[in-house]
């Protein structure tokens, strides 16, 4: 089955729907809180930056807990 396993395809489509919904909600949040319209592309870039930032914070936290 592999890459075209029905469960994989289902999960991939669900992930895209969740991501699109989150991006739309982030776009609306920016409009409401910052009074700025951003494109879906800009909202997606902002979301990816936030995920990267929190990923880095989690790595730093984990490193300090395991090494310190």
Beta strands, then each sheet from edge to edge (+ up, - down):
end
